[in-house]
């Protein structure tokens, strides 16, 4: 959230998507389905917005984060539908 808040002061507009899962080390980078899902979640975010998957929301239950439901979406290359949430405070 701090990075998103600071970005406009630097002349940057960013959109962020977060998912959690197993990540595969690939040479000097990372890959796998969790990375793919995070990228797809980010593709639905507006500039200055942080979207998370239902998985992330469930894992941080009890935290001070506040979420706004953004509905179910089909993520390209990912089976099924995925419920996404915007982090609105915390």
C-alpha positions as semicolon CSV with decimal commas, in nm:
position;residue;x (nm);y (nm);z (nm)
1;X;0,000;0,000;0,000
2;X;0,288;0,238;0,076
3;X;0,439;0,183;-0,268
4;X;0,104;0,255;-0,434
5;X;0,064;0,573;-0,225
6;X;0,418;0,692;-0,305
7;X;0,412;0,618;-0,679
8;X;0,229;0,936;-0,791
9;X;0,489;1,153;-0,612
10;X;0,747;0,987;-0,836
11;X;0,537;1,038;-1,148
12;X;0,446;0,668;-1,162
13;X;0,111;0,502;-1,203
14;X;0,111;0,141;-1,091
15;X;-0,147;-0,131;-1,059
16;X;-0,087;-0,433;-0,842
17;X;-0,220;-0,786;-0,812
18;X;-0,135;-1,029;-0,535
19;X;-0,193;-1,402;-0,515
20;X;-0,016;-1,664;-0,310
21;X;0,086;-2,016;-0,396
22;X;0,382;-2,227;-0,498
23;X;0,641;-2,049;-0,709
24;X;0,896;-2,219;-0,931
25;X;1,255;-2,093;-0,958
26;X;1,339;-2,066;-1,328
27;X;1,696;-1,969;-1,398
28;X;1,734;-1,612;-1,274
29;X;1,356;-1,562;-1,240
30;X;1,039;-1,715;-1,110
31;X;0,731;-1,870;-1,267
32;X;0,449;-2,112;-1,222
33;X;0,075;-2,090;-1,183
34;X;0,085;-1,860;-0,876
35;X;0,293;-1,604;-1,066
36;X;0,062;-1,633;-1,367
37;X;-0,247;-1,581;-1,148
38;X;-0,092;-1,274;-0,978
39;X;-0,023;-1,121;-1,319
40;X;-0,381;-1,187;-1,428
41;X;-0,518;-1,036;-1,105
42;X;-0,305;-0,724;-1,168
43;X;-0,449;-0,695;-1,519
44;X;-0,790;-0,618;-1,363
45;X;-0,654;-0,345;-1,133
46;X;-0,696;0,023;-1,213
47;X;-0,404;0,262;-1,178
48;X;-0,324;0,308;-0,810
49;X;-0,521;0,001;-0,709
50;X;-0,419;-0,315;-0,525
51;X;-0,627;-0,624;-0,606
52;X;-0,593;-0,958;-0,432
53;X;-0,734;-1,304;-0,491
54;X;-0,980;-1,468;-0,252
55;X;-0,688;-1,687;-0,140
56;X;-0,496;-1,385;-0,011
57;X;-0,804;-1,234;0,154
58;X;-0,869;-1,562;0,338
59;X;-0,507;-1,590;0,455
60;X;-0,503;-1,243;0,612
61;X;-0,833;-1,281;0,800
62;X;-0,811;-1,088;1,126
63;X;-0,565;-0,832;0,988
64;X;-0,650;-0,460;0,978
65;X;-0,686;-0,473;0,598
66;X;-1,025;-0,372;0,457
67;X;-1,140;-0,523;0,128
68;X;-1,400;-0,430;-0,132
69;X;-1,545;-0,714;-0,338
70;X;-1,476;-0,671;-0,710
71;X;-1,670;-0,977;-0,823
72;X;-1,583;-1,297;-1,003
73;X;-1,361;-1,294;-1,310
74;X;-1,222;-1,539;-1,558
75;X;-0,843;-1,516;-1,562
76;X;-0,688;-1,590;-1,900
77;X;-0,516;-1,929;-1,894
78;X;-0,654;-2,017;-1,548
79;X;-0,943;-2,261;-1,499
80;X;-1,265;-2,151;-1,330
81;X;-1,368;-1,812;-1,200
82;X;-1,181;-1,611;-0,940
83;X;-1,324;-1,363;-0,688
84;X;-1,110;-1,051;-0,661
85;X;-1,096;-0,787;-0,387
86;X;-0,954;-0,434;-0,376
87;X;-0,757;-0,342;-0,065
88;X;-0,918;-0,012;0,038
89;X;-0,741;0,054;0,368
90;X;-0,502;-0,095;0,613
